[in-house]
Amino acid sequence: MLTNKEQGDKFLTMVGFAKRAGAIVLGYDSLRTAKGVRLIAVSDTASDNLKDDMERLADKRNIPIVYAPTLEDKVGGNVKALGITNSDMSRAITDYVSDGATQYGIRLGTRR
């Protein structure tokens, strides 16, 4: 069984794969205008306003949203929100989170 840190690292590794594959959109402004985003991930460290905006965007586009303790570790900088554009990678992340990652602070759906 993987530890909490290893589970969190697994999520960040999946985000890292998406980044290396060029299947990632970083930041609020880019997410608002990007085409083909299949999943939105938001850091727990994001402001409530950003979380609200990302939930509205996910609802509008009918795509999943994932909350994680941190995103900055894999994408660098002060990134609080990102989008995954690859369908397979998005599905893999959604499946991983649905299969029990909530116990590691990673959760699918709205924060409410």
N, C-alpha and C positions, 0 to 999 in steps of 0.2 A: 504494500500500500504506500502511495506517495504521501509525503508530508505536505503541510499547508504551503510551505515555500516552494516545493517542487511542483505542486498543482498550479500555483501562481506563475511559476516559471514556464510551465507548459503553455498556459494561455499567452504569455508574452512571447514565447517561441513561435506560436502560431501567428501572432501579429508580425513578428520579425520575418517569417516566411513570406507573408503578404507584402511586406515592405520590399524585400529583396526581389520579389516577382514583379514589382511595379504595380501592384494591385491595391494601392492604398492612397487615400486622399486625406491630407492633414489640415486640420483647422476649420474653424467655423465658416469663414467666407468661402473657402473651397468646397466645403460640404454643401452649402446652400446652392451652389451653381453646378456642381459636378453631375454628370450623367452616369448612370449605371451603378450607383452605389447600392450594394446588396445587404449591408449591415452597418450600423453605426455603433461605435464603442465610445464610451464616455468615462473619464476618470472620476473617481469619487472626490477628487480634490478640485473638480470644476465648480464654478459658481452655480448657485441655484438658477440664475437667469440662463446660463448656458445649458444646463440640464433641461430646463423647460423648453428652450428653443430646439434642442436636439430631439426631445420627445415629440414635439409638434411636427418636426421634419420627418421623423420616422413614421409617425401616424399618417401624415400626408402622403408619403411614398409607399406606405404599407410594407415596411421592412422592419426587421427586428432591431432592437437596441439592447446593448449589453453594457452593464456597469462593472467596472473593475477598480480595485484599490489604486492602481497606478497604470498609466500608459507610457509615461515619460521614460521609463527604464529601457524600452526597446526602440522607441522612435526618436529619442533625444529631445533636447530643448524643453519647452514648456507646453507641450501638446496636451490638451485636455479633451479633445474629441478627434476622432478619425473615422473614416469610412473604408470599408473593404469592398472592392469592385469585382473580385473574382467569385463567381457563384459557388464553386467547390470549396474554396477557403471559407467563405461565409457560412456555408452549411456545416463544415467541420467545426467551426467555432460555436455555432448555435447548438450543434449536437453535443459538444463537449460540455457546454454550460448547462444544457438540459439534463445531462446525465449525472449531475450532482456537484458541479463546481461551486454551487451556492455556499457550501460549507467552507469554501476558501475565500469568500468575499466577492466572488464573481457571480453576477446574476443577470438573468434575461428578463426583459420587460421594463415597465415603468418603475420609477423609484417609489411610487405611492403605494 
